[in-house]
């Protein structure tokens, strides 16, 4: 357990990993697979760092990922650094689901799902746009970042300076009502 925490696995995904062992995901009745002909695909490494908040210590999670998205729907596969699948997250106009070794569970929103999975609201629906270096059309208008490449959108600073080299960082600063979150993505070529 200590080794997993040193690798940056936070409590939500660590619990999922411990419960799933080396099982494969069970068959599900969630929506059919996405058509990728008009979509985009990314894979690489994804980390989420939650800053300390009140009496809650800082937490971090890191994993490998595969993301497939089009304008209507997306599928995000999250795996341990060794390749064991932890969860498959899917969103479409018809709903939002997470599939893990415990089965398929639907959520009323992608925000609710991200809180369950990552411990905080993370704009997963914006991620495909941000990985393309563009603001999400589903969030409030973006403003350019001062003194560096990127933009601010919905309280997040998206640094795209190293995106041509496969790196993206998005940070939501701490405020009086929310903790700081930093997302780092390293894409594989």
C-alpha positions, 0 to 999 in steps of 0.5 A: 500500500505504501508503495502505491501511495509513493507512486502518487496514487490517491485514495479514490483510485488506490481503493479502486485498484486494491478492490480490482486486483488484476481483474479485467473489466466486466461486460457492461450495458453502457452505450455502444463504443464511439465512432472514431472516424471523426474523433481524436485520440490521445494517450500518455500519462495523466496526473492530478495533484490536489493541494492541501485544504483546511485539515485535508492533506495534499493528495496526488494521483497519476496513471496512464490514460487513453482518451478517444473523443468526438464532438458528442462523446468521449471515452477515457480509460485510466490505467495504473503505471503497470497497465492494469485498467482501473476505470473506463469513463464515458460521456455522451448526450445520453449520460455519464458512466464509469465502469470498473471491476465493481461494475457500471455506475451512472452519474447525473453529471461529469462533475459528479463523476470526477468528484467520485473518481478524482476527489474534486470537480475536474473539467474532463469534458474540456480535456480534449479541447485543451489537448488540442490547445483550444478553449472548450466551447462548453465553458465560459469564454477564455482569456489569454494567459499573461506572460506565457502561452495558453489561456484561462477558462472557467477558473483554470489556467491552461498552459499550452507552451509545451504542448508541441512537445506533448506536455500540457498543464492546467491549474485551478488556484486555491480560493476561499471556497475550493482547493488548488488542483494541478493537472499535468499531461504528458502525451506519447507520440 
